[in-house]
Amino acid sequence: MVGKDRVGEADCLIVRAEFMASGVSIKDLPAGARMDDGIIRATFEGCVPIAGASVRKGLEMTLNARFTLNASTIDIVGRQKSSETWKEVRK
């Protein structure tokens, strides 16, 4: 948890998560391909409601991956940003 925020009537926690994995490999490589290294990093940040709302706000996810095959480097970057609005849930 990074902090707290309030959107309308809903309290939320601002959370940030980071993930890293090294030694990642790709399955079923073509003949002659050799996996030298693989690294994946991912981050997630957003405002998650504590109670009374069903939709998170301001979510941002980033994925970075680097694969080295036969001394060639492949970089992959993916980003997703959400600008959803809050929705009340009544139980």
N, C-alpha and C positions, 0 to 999 in steps of 0.2 A: 504494500500500500504506500502510495506517495503522499496522499492527502485526502481531504474531504471537500465536497462541493455541494451546492444546492441548485436544482433546476426546477423552477416553479415550486410546487409543493413537495417535491421528492428530494430526499437526501441521497447522495451517492458517494462512493469511495472511488478515488482516482487511483487506479492500479497500473502497475508496469511490471511486465514479466520479460525475462530474457532467457534464451535457450541457445546452447552451442553444442554441437556434436562434431567430433573429428574422427577420421578413419572411416568415413562413410563411403560405401562403394555402390556401384550401379550393377544391377543384375543383368544377365544375358547380353553381355557386350558382343559386338561383332568379332568374328575370327581375326586374330592379330592385334586386337585392342588390349591394352594393359592399363589397369587402373593404378596410378601412382599415389594419388591422395584425393581426399574428399572432405570438405568442411561445410557445415550448414550453421547459419546463425539466424535466429528469428527474434523479433521483439513484438510485444503486444502492449498497447496503452489505451486506456479509455476510462470512462466514467460509468461505473456499475452501480445500479440502484440498490439501496439497502432494503427497501420495502415499498410496495405500492406502485411500482412501475414495472412494465415487462420488457421495455426496449432500452438497451444501453445507448449511450450518447457519445459521440466523438471518438469512436473506435478507430484505431489505426494499427495496422499490422504490416510488418516488413519482413521479407524473407530474402536472405543473401546466401547463395550457394556457390562454391568454387570446386570444380572437379578438374583434376589433372590426369589426362590420359595420354600415354606415349609422349610425355613431355609437352603436350599442348594443353592450354588452360581454357576452360569453359566457365564463364561467369554468368550466373542467373540472378536477377533481382526482381522481386515481385512486391508490389505495394497495394494495399487495399485501405481505403478510407471511407468511413461511414458518417453521414451527416443526418442520421435518423432522428426523429423527434420522439419525445417521451410519450408513452401511452399508459394510461391508468388501467389497472386491473382490479376489479372488485370481486371479492370472493364471498 
